[in-house]
Amino acid sequence: MGDSGPVDSAALKAFARSLGFATVGVAPAIPPPHFAAYKDWIAADRHASMDYLSRHAQLRSDPKQLLPTAESVVAVTLNYAQANEPIEGDPRIATYALGRDYHRVMRAKLDRLADWIRIEFPEAECRSCVDSAPILERDFAWLAGLGWFGKNTMLIDSRRGSYFFIGLVLTSVAFESDAPVHGGCGNCRACIEACPTGAIVFDDDRWQIDARHCISYLTIEHEGPIDPTLAAKMEDWTFGCDVCQDVCPFNSRRESQPLRAAETTEPDLLKKRSWPTLVELTVIGQDDWDRVSPGSPLRRAGLEGIRRNAKITLQNRRTHRPEPEG
C-alpha cells in the first residue's frame, strides 16, 4: 500500500469500537511466535480427535497463507460475560454458548470492519477470520496488545478478564502495529486445582490443555462414548465448561472484587431460549432437536452428543446430590 510508512490506526480502532468490540489492536502479519509450540502440542496428541487441527497446521504457520498480500492483522475482542448459574433439572451450558452462534455474530461485525477498510483504502484486500479459520488467533491478539496467556492458556486482559471472543481481519494495509502486553498468573494455581479432569498440564516448559481430558472437548468435539472415569468427573456440564475461567481472579465475581469482565451488551449473545430439561434431552428426537437448536452453538455436539451429555449430567447430579439431613 505504498512506501509512506505505517498508516495511523486511530480511525480504524474508533470504527471497530463503534461496532461493539471491546478492544482492538493491530499486529504485523508475521509468522505466529508460538507456531512451534502448537506443532509440538499436535505431536503429543493433545488435540485428541480434532484431526482438522493437524491437517490444516501448515496454514497456521503464516497469515500470508490465508491472504498473500497481508501486511497487518487487526485483532478485536467481543465480551460475552453474563450471569450463568446452574438450574436444577436444566442442562448446564458454557457461558459463550448461551446466545446465538458467535461465529455468525463475530463474522458479521468483522465483515463490516473489512468493508470500512476497503472504503477507506480502495485497493485494500481483506479477509475476516473467526476461530474456525486456520490461524493462531490468540497469538495475533497477544501481538496486538489485547492480552497475555494465562496458565489455562486463555488470553487474559488484566482489566477485563477472559470472557471474550477473538476475531481477526487480515489486510494488505500496513497499519501501525501495537506492542504485545505482558502479564502473568504469578503463583496462582486456581484454574489448575479447580479443573475437574486435570486437563491443564505443565510440559515442555509451558502450561498446556490436554484436550483428551478437557470437558469442553469431551462434551462438544468428542464422538461416541466418553470414558466412564472421565464422565464421572465432568460434574454437571452438559455443553462446554467455564471452570477455569470462573475461578480466575481476573474474572472474579466476589463482592470484595467486582467482576472485571464487563457483561455483554450484544443482544445476539444474551441468553434468550429455554432448553428442554435434562430428562427430555436424553430422549429428544431429531425433529424436536432441529426445532429447539437452530442458530445455537449446541448444534456442534449433534443429537447423539447432546443425548449422551444429558445422561452424564443427570447421573453426576444424582451421584453428588447432598444427602438429606435428619
C-alpha positions as CSV (number, residue, x, y, z in Angstrom):
1,M,0.0,0.0,0.0
2,G,2.9,2.3,-0.7
3,D,6.2,3.2,1.0
4,S,5.0,6.2,3.0
5,G,5.2,4.3,6.3
6,P,2.6,2.7,8.5
7,V,-0.9,4.0,8.4
8,D,-2.3,5.6,11.5
9,S,-4.8,3.2,13.1
10,A,-6.8,5.7,15.2
11,A,-9.8,5.9,12.9
12,L,-9.8,2.1,12.3
13,K,-9.9,1.5,16.1
14,A,-12.7,4.0,16.6
15,F,-14.8,2.3,13.9
16,A,-14.1,-1.1,15.4
17,R,-15.3,0.1,18.8
18,S,-18.4,1.6,17.3
19,L,-19.3,-1.9,16.1
20,G,-19.4,-3.1,19.7
21,F,-15.9,-4.6,20.0
22,A,-14.5,-4.2,23.5
23,T,-10.8,-3.8,22.5
24,V,-8.9,-3.5,19.2
25,G,-5.3,-3.7,18.3
26,V,-3.0,-4.3,15.3
27,A,-0.3,-6.8,14.8
28,P,2.1,-7.3,11.9
29,A,1.3,-10.1,9.5
30,I,4.3,-12.2,10.6
31,P,4.6,-16.0,11.4
32,P,2.9,-16.6,14.8
33,P,5.6,-16.7,17.5
34,H,4.1,-19.9,19.1
35,F,3.7,-22.0,16.0
36,A,6.4,-24.4,17.0
37,A,4.7,-24.9,20.4
38,Y,1.5,-25.6,18.5
39,K,3.2,-28.2,16.4
40,D,4.6,-29.9,19.5
41,W,1.1,-29.9,21.1
42,I,-0.2,-31.7,18.0
43,A,2.7,-34.1,18.0
44,A,1.9,-35.0,21.6
45,D,-1.7,-35.9,20.6
46,R,-3.1,-33.3,22.9
47,H,-5.5,-32.2,20.2
48,A,-7.4,-35.6,20.7
49,S,-9.6,-36.5,17.8
50,M,-9.6,-33.0,16.3
51,D,-7.8,-34.1,13.2
52,Y,-8.6,-30.8,11.3
53,L,-6.1,-29.1,13.6
54,S,-3.2,-31.2,12.3
55,R,-4.5,-31.3,8.7
56,H,-4.5,-27.5,8.5
57,A,-1.4,-26.9,10.6
58,Q,0.7,-25.6,7.9
59,L,-1.9,-22.9,7.0
60,R,-1.4,-21.6,10.5
61,S,2.3,-21.1,10.0
62,D,1.9,-17.7,8.4
63,P,-1.1,-15.4,7.8
64,K,0.1,-14.9,4.3
65,Q,-1.1,-18.5,3.7
66,L,-4.6,-17.1,4.0
67,L,-4.1,-13.7,2.4
68,P,-0.8,-13.5,0.4
69,T,-0.9,-9.6,0.4
70,A,-1.4,-9.4,4.2
71,E,0.6,-6.7,6.0
72,S,-1.4,-6.3,9.1
73,V,-3.7,-8.3,11.4
74,V,-6.4,-6.3,13.1
75,A,-7.4,-8.1,16.3
76,V,-10.6,-7.4,18.2
77,T,-12.5,-8.8,21.2
78,L,-16.2,-9.1,22.0
79,N,-17.4,-9.6,25.5
80,Y,-19.8,-12.5,26.3
81,A,-19.8,-12.4,30.1
82,Q,-23.3,-12.7,31.7
83,A,-24.9,-14.4,34.7
84,N,-25.0,-18.2,34.2
85,E,-25.9,-20.0,37.4
86,P,-26.9,-23.7,37.2
87,I,-30.6,-24.5,37.3
88,E,-31.9,-27.8,38.8
89,G,-33.2,-30.0,36.1
90,D,-31.8,-27.9,33.2
91,P,-28.7,-28.5,31.1
92,R,-25.6,-26.6,32.2
93,I,-24.2,-24.7,29.2
94,A,-20.9,-22.7,29.0
95,T,-21.5,-19.0,29.0
96,Y,-20.2,-18.5,25.5
97,A,-22.9,-20.7,24.1
98,L,-26.0,-19.1,25.8
99,G,-26.9,-17.0,22.8
100,R,-26.6,-17.2,19.0
101,D,-23.6,-18.9,17.4
102,Y,-20.8,-16.5,18.0
103,H,-19.2,-17.3,14.6
104,R,-22.1,-15.6,12.9
105,V,-22.2,-12.7,15.3
106,M,-18.4,-12.1,15.0
107,R,-18.2,-12.6,11.3
108,A,-20.9,-10.0,10.5
109,K,-19.1,-7.4,12.6
110,L,-15.7,-8.4,11.1
111,D,-17.0,-8.1,7.6
112,R,-18.3,-4.6,8.4
113,L,-14.8,-3.7,9.7
114,A,-13.3,-5.1,6.5
115,D,-15.7,-3.1,4.4
116,W,-14.7,0.0,6.2
117,I,-11.0,-0.7,5.4
118,R,-11.9,-1.2,1.7
119,I,-13.8,2.0,1.5
120,E,-11.0,4.0,3.1
121,F,-8.4,2.2,1.1
122,P,-9.9,1.2,-2.2
123,E,-7.0,-1.1,-3.2
124,A,-7.0,-3.0,0.1
125,E,-7.5,-6.7,0.3
126,C,-9.0,-8.2,3.5
127,R,-10.1,-11.5,5.0
128,S,-12.2,-11.9,8.1
129,C,-11.3,-14.8,10.5
130,V,-13.1,-16.2,13.5
131,D,-11.7,-19.2,15.2
132,S,-12.9,-21.6,12.5
133,A,-10.2,-20.2,10.2
134,P,-6.8,-21.9,10.3
135,I,-4.9,-19.2,12.1
136,L,-3.5,-18.9,15.6
137,E,-5.8,-16.1,16.6
138,R,-4.6,-15.9,20.2
139,D,-1.1,-15.3,19.0
140,F,-2.1,-12.3,16.9
141,A,-4.4,-10.9,19.7
142,W,-1.4,-11.1,22.0
143,L,0.9,-9.4,19.4
144,A,-1.8,-6.7,19.1
145,G,-1.7,-6.0,22.8
146,L,-5.1,-7.4,23.7
147,G,-4.0,-9.7,26.5
148,W,-1.5,-12.3,27.8
149,F,-1.6,-16.0,28.2
150,G,-2.7,-17.5,31.5
151,K,-1.9,-20.9,32.8
152,N,-5.2,-22.1,31.5
153,T,-3.9,-21.0,28.1
154,M,-6.7,-18.4,27.8
155,L,-5.9,-14.9,26.6
156,I,-6.4,-12.7,29.7
157,D,-6.9,-8.9,29.7
158,S,-5.8,-7.7,33.1
159,R,-8.6,-5.2,33.2
160,R,-11.4,-7.2,31.6
161,G,-10.6,-10.9,32.3
162,S,-11.1,-13.6,29.7
163,Y,-14.8,-13.8,28.9
164,F,-14.4,-12.6,25.3
165,F,-14.3,-13.8,21.7
166,I,-11.3,-13.0,19.5
167,G,-11.7,-12.0,15.8
168,L,-9.2,-11.0,13.2
169,V,-9.2,-9.1,9.9
170,L,-6.2,-9.7,7.7
171,T,-5.5,-6.8,5.5
172,S,-3.0,-5.6,2.9
173,V,-3.0,-2.2,4.5
174,A,0.1,-1.7,6.7
175,F,-1.4,-0.1,9.8
176,E,0.8,0.9,12.6
177,S,1.3,-2.0,15.0
178,D,0.7,-2.2,18.7
179,A,3.1,-3.8,21.2
180,P,2.4,-7.1,23.0
181,V,1.3,-6.8,26.6
182,H,2.9,-8.8,29.4
183,G,1.3,-10.2,32.5
184,G,1.2,-13.4,34.5
185,C,-0.6,-15.6,36.9
186,G,2.2,-15.5,39.5
187,N,1.9,-18.3,42.0
188,C,-1.8,-18.7,41.4
189,R,-2.9,-22.2,40.6
190,A,-6.7,-21.7,41.0
191,C,-7.6,-23.0,37.5
192,I,-5.2,-26.0,37.7
193,E,-6.6,-27.1,41.0
194,A,-10.2,-26.5,40.1
195,C,-10.2,-28.3,36.7
196,P,-12.3,-31.4,37.5
197,T,-10.5,-33.6,35.0
198,G,-6.9,-32.3,35.3
199,A,-6.8,-31.1,31.8
200,I,-4.3,-28.3,32.5
201,V,-0.8,-29.8,32.4
202,F,2.7,-28.4,32.5
203,D,5.1,-29.9,29.9
204,D,8.0,-28.6,27.8
205,D,8.3,-25.5,30.0
206,R,4.8,-24.3,29.4
207,W,1.2,-24.8,30.5
208,Q,-1.0,-26.7,28.0
209,I,-4.5,-28.0,27.7
210,D,-4.8,-31.8,27.1
211,A,-8.0,-31.9,25.1
212,R,-8.3,-35.6,25.8
213,H,-9.3,-34.6,29.4
214,C,-11.0,-31.3,28.7
215,I,-14.7,-31.1,29.5
216,S,-15.3,-28.7,26.6
217,Y,-13.7,-31.1,24.2
218,L,-15.5,-34.1,25.6
219,T,-18.9,-32.5,25.5
220,I,-18.6,-30.8,22.1
221,E,-16.0,-32.4,19.8
222,H,-15.6,-36.0,21.1
223,E,-17.8,-38.5,19.3
224,G,-19.1,-41.7,20.8
225,P,-19.0,-42.9,24.4
226,I,-16.9,-41.0,27.0
227,D,-14.6,-43.0,29.3
228,P,-16.7,-43.6,32.5
229,T,-13.8,-42.4,34.7
230,L,-13.8,-39.0,32.9
231,A,-17.5,-38.8,32.6
232,A,-17.8,-39.1,36.4
233,K,-15.5,-36.1,36.8
234,M,-17.4,-33.9,34.3
235,E,-19.6,-32.5,37.2
236,D,-22.8,-31.1,35.8
237,W,-21.6,-29.6,32.5
238,T,-23.8,-30.6,29.5
239,F,-22.1,-28.4,26.9
240,G,-18.7,-26.8,27.3
241,C,-17.2,-25.7,30.7
242,D,-16.4,-22.4,32.4
243,V,-14.5,-23.8,35.5
244,C,-11.0,-22.5,34.6
245,Q,-12.5,-19.0,33.9
246,D,-14.9,-18.9,36.8
247,V,-12.1,-19.4,39.4
248,C,-9.7,-17.0,37.7
249,P,-9.1,-13.9,39.9
250,F,-9.2,-11.8,36.7
251,N,-12.8,-12.9,36.3
252,S,-13.7,-12.5,39.9
253,R,-17.3,-12.2,40.9
254,R,-16.6,-11.8,44.6
255,E,-18.2,-8.9,46.3
256,S,-14.8,-7.7,47.5
257,Q,-13.5,-7.7,43.9
258,P,-16.1,-6.7,41.3
259,L,-16.5,-8.6,38.1
260,R,-13.8,-7.4,35.8
261,A,-15.3,-8.9,32.6
262,A,-17.9,-6.4,31.6
263,E,-21.2,-8.1,31.0
264,T,-22.1,-8.3,27.3
265,T,-24.5,-5.8,25.8
266,E,-24.6,-7.7,22.5
267,P,-28.3,-8.8,22.0
268,D,-27.4,-11.9,20.0
269,L,-25.1,-13.2,22.7
270,L,-27.6,-12.9,25.6
271,K,-29.4,-16.0,26.8
272,K,-32.9,-16.0,25.2
273,R,-34.0,-19.5,24.6
274,S,-35.2,-22.1,27.0
275,W,-33.9,-25.6,26.5
276,P,-35.7,-28.9,27.2
277,T,-35.0,-30.4,30.6
278,L,-32.1,-32.8,31.0
279,V,-34.6,-35.7,31.1
280,E,-36.2,-34.5,27.9
281,L,-32.7,-34.1,26.2
282,T,-31.8,-37.8,27.0
283,V,-34.5,-38.9,24.6
284,I,-35.0,-35.9,22.3
285,G,-35.7,-36.8,18.6
286,Q,-34.2,-35.3,15.6
287,D,-37.3,-33.2,14.7
288,D,-37.5,-31.7,18.2
289,W,-33.7,-31.1,18.3
290,D,-33.9,-29.3,15.0
291,R,-36.8,-27.2,16.3
292,V,-35.1,-26.0,19.5
293,S,-31.5,-25.6,18.4
294,P,-31.2,-23.6,15.2
295,G,-28.6,-20.9,15.3
296,S,-27.1,-22.2,18.6
297,P,-23.6,-23.4,19.3
298,L,-25.1,-26.5,20.8
299,R,-25.6,-27.8,17.2
300,R,-21.9,-28.6,17.2
301,A,-22.4,-31.5,19.6
302,G,-25.0,-33.1,17.4
303,L,-28.1,-35.0,18.5
304,E,-26.3,-38.1,19.8
305,G,-23.7,-36.0,21.7
306,I,-26.4,-34.0,23.4
307,R,-28.3,-37.1,24.5
308,R,-25.1,-38.6,25.8
309,N,-24.1,-35.4,27.7
310,A,-27.5,-35.1,29.2
311,K,-27.4,-38.6,30.6
312,I,-24.0,-38.0,32.1
313,T,-25.1,-34.7,33.7
314,L,-28.1,-36.4,35.2
315,Q,-26.0,-39.2,36.6
316,N,-23.4,-36.9,38.1
317,R,-26.1,-34.7,39.7
318,R,-27.7,-37.7,41.3
319,T,-24.3,-39.0,42.4
320,H,-23.3,-35.7,44.0
321,R,-26.6,-34.7,45.4
322,P,-26.2,-34.0,49.2
323,E,-27.8,-36.5,51.5
324,P,-30.9,-35.1,53.3
325,E,-30.3,-34.1,56.9
326,G,-32.2,-35.7,59.8
